[in-house]
Amino acid sequence: MKKQIGAALATAGLALSFGVAVAPSASAQSSYECSYTSSEPLVGYGNAGAAVQQVQCELYFSLLSSNLTRDGIFGAATQADVRAFQSCAHLTVDGVVGPNTWAALNYWTDVNGFVC
């Protein structure tokens, strides 16, 4: 399992370094740094719950300027951080966390570095 996750993260990292967005593999799960949920649904403005808390946590570990409260509410501050993260990771900047944004969040959270 660790090898599969490592391979998925390496693939995501390589793709991101070339500005190519990739969808996570079926075995990819949210970062081990944050444990609100392993579910990675499409989330955006107005959503609430554990998946939003997961996004907020992973933004904290991935985006140097993130100072979100992990309240599980996808409001304006969460959307702004998602957009900033997507821009830094060379993803489509839409403020919605879908498969490509989840993959990039997982990668940057697990490498213990900041995308920007």
C-alpha positions in Angstrom: 0.0 0.0 0.0 2.8 2.4 0.9 4.5 1.7 -2.5 1.2 2.4 -4.3 0.7 5.7 -2.5 4.4 6.7 -3.0 4.1 5.9 -6.7 0.9 7.9 -7.0 2.5 10.9 -5.2 5.6 10.7 -7.3 3.5 10.6 -10.5 1.5 13.6 -9.3 4.7 15.5 -8.4 6.2 14.9 -11.8 3.1 15.9 -13.6 2.8 19.0 -11.5 6.4 20.0 -12.1 5.6 20.1 -15.9 2.3 21.9 -15.4 0.2 18.8 -16.3 -2.8 18.0 -14.2 -3.5 14.4 -13.4 -6.3 12.6 -11.7 -5.4 10.6 -8.6 -5.4 6.9 -8.9 -8.2 4.9 -7.4 -6.0 4.0 -4.4 -5.0 7.6 -3.6 -6.2 8.9 -0.3 -6.0 12.1 1.6 -2.8 13.0 3.3 -1.8 11.2 6.5 -1.0 14.6 8.1 -4.7 15.4 8.2 -7.2 12.7 9.3 -10.7 14.3 9.1 -11.7 11.9 6.2 -10.2 9.8 3.5 -13.1 10.7 1.2 -12.2 13.1 -1.6 -15.5 14.4 -3.0 -15.9 17.5 -5.2 -16.1 20.4 -2.7 -16.6 24.1 -3.2 -18.1 27.3 -1.9 -21.1 26.6 0.4 -20.1 23.0 1.2 -19.5 21.9 4.8 -18.3 18.8 6.6 -15.3 16.6 7.1 -14.1 16.8 3.5 -13.9 20.6 3.8 -12.0 20.3 7.1 -9.6 17.9 5.2 -9.1 20.6 2.5 -8.5 23.3 5.1 -6.0 21.1 6.9 -4.1 20.2 3.8 -4.0 23.8 2.7 -2.3 24.6 6.0 0.4 22.1 5.3 0.7 23.1 1.6 0.3 26.8 1.3 2.7 28.9 3.4 0.2 31.8 3.8 -2.8 29.7 4.8 -4.2 30.5 8.2 -7.6 28.9 7.9 -9.7 27.8 10.8 -10.6 24.1 10.3 -14.2 24.7 10.9 -15.5 22.6 8.0 -17.2 25.5 6.2 -16.1 26.3 2.7 -16.5 30.0 2.7 -14.7 33.0 1.1 -11.4 32.4 3.0 -11.3 28.8 2.1 -12.1 29.6 -1.5 -9.4 32.2 -1.7 -6.8 29.8 -0.3 -7.9 27.1 -2.8 -7.5 29.5 -5.6 -4.1 30.6 -4.4 -3.0 27.0 -4.1 -4.4 26.1 -7.6 -2.5 29.0 -9.1 0.8 28.0 -7.4 0.4 24.4 -8.4 -0.4 25.3 -12.0 -3.9 23.9 -11.9 -7.1 25.4 -13.3 -8.0 28.2 -10.9 -11.7 27.6 -10.2 -11.8 27.6 -6.4 -13.3 24.0 -6.5 -11.5 21.0 -5.0 -11.8 18.2 -7.5 -9.5 15.2 -8.4 -6.5 17.3 -9.6 -6.6 19.6 -6.7 -6.9 16.7 -4.2 -3.9 15.0 -5.8 -1.8 18.2 -5.6 -2.9 18.9 -2.0 -2.0 15.3 -1.0 1.4 15.6 -2.7 2.3 18.9 -1.2 1.0 18.0 2.3 3.0 14.8 2.3 6.3 16.2 1.1 6.4 18.6 4.0 7.0 21.6 1.8 5.0 24.5 0.5 3.8 24.9 -3.1 4.2 28.7 -2.5 
